[in-house]
Amino acid sequence: MKGGNNIELKIIGSDSPEGQKLKQKLKNIAKKQKLDISILEVNDKNNIRKYKVLQTPTLIINDEYKCNKDNLNYNFLKRLVTFYSL
């Protein structure tokens, strides 16, 4: 695996169709880029409130808010995940 850093990804609201698409995109990126990632899915309403997100799905990388459903295109996600793997 590249970099040696394990990237912790959290998908807030992954139980929606958009959340499942996001999860699949992240898995594809990790596989193609040979990255070590772990994906935590947060779907419980009480846990979602802890993150104080306005929209779901929302992607959080290494406990930092990164993007919501409005900007989850493949190329943007690839740049984010690759950056955090360095």
ABEGO torsion letter per residue (X at the ends): XBGGBBBBBBBBGAABAAAAAAAAAAAAAAAAAGBBBBBBBBABAAAAAAAGBABOBBBBBGGBBABBAABABAAAAAAAAAAAAX
